[in-house]
Amino acid sequence: MKPVPPRRSAFHRRTMLAAGGAVFALLALANCSPAGLLNSVSRISGDRARLAAGGVAFGADPRLKLDVWVPARQGAAKLPVVVFFYGGGWVSGERRDYGFAARAFAANGFIVIVPDYRLVPGARFPAFVEDGALAVKWARDHAADHGGDPQRISLSGHSAGAYIAAMLALDRRYLTAVGVDPAIIRAAALLSGPYDFYPFTEPRGRDALGAWPRPAETQPITYARADAPPMLLIHGTADTVVRPFNSEHLATRLATLGAPVELKLYPGRSHIDTIKSLSPFFRGTTPALADSVAFLQTHDR
């Protein structure tokens, strides 16, 4: 498996960040989405990975399509698989804008699957979690076609995507319902996710989950268990979109139960910093990629 690249010099990091900022500003003039901007910057100076399959259907709904990313060079050995769920408050997001995240993991020796899922207002909880379960089922059934090991599937995601990944990792019912053994999940590396946020105090949470008659069932922390897969919870301490207590509470609950969990808090970093740092030009913002890769490599054997 390809190791995480060595730490660059301070001068090189400053140069990359300055160049990235300039390119980012130019692309912003073209009215790209924030994720689209990161993706465009990533293509200019991207990680060594390639799109192996795009727009593959994994469910009946027209939106349920996924992309598969692989390392630029693959050997004969089967590689571990990461299913990455993007964020967007359950109301926005497109898999095509998150190639930068997929490239980052694929360049480090993973087969990466990025699925779309149904969004509010066309869908409400638990539809997007059910869609995530179908994506994991597809990974189990088809990852080997792209050089992946279906026995080594891990999850990752940011924000609302981290929520989906956490629900799949902790609540066995979703994978079981689609005929997948929940034990298939080796680990989860989650960025800036909401895991303990009831009562719903902001519109997106209310719109996505507020109609469910039993609110506790919408919260990942409800399903914390001693035999949960190993989980890495990453959060910036300056995150005002999804407060860091979400990761702190879940980490505490899992640790109390004896489950394997690591909590990484990045001082002064925001909600966007953790996902932005997966893009090459902004990798110095946080160590989220290096921490995630190291954690998943430890637990995907």
Helices and strands as residue ranges (DSSP letters): H 10-28, H 34-44, E 49-57, E 65-71, E 79-85, G 95-98, H 99-106, E 111-115, H 127-142, G 143-146, E 148-158, H 160-170, H 173-177, G 182-184, E 185-191, H 203-209, G 215-218, G 220-223, E 231-236, H 245-257, E 261-266, H 271-276, G 280-282, H 288-299
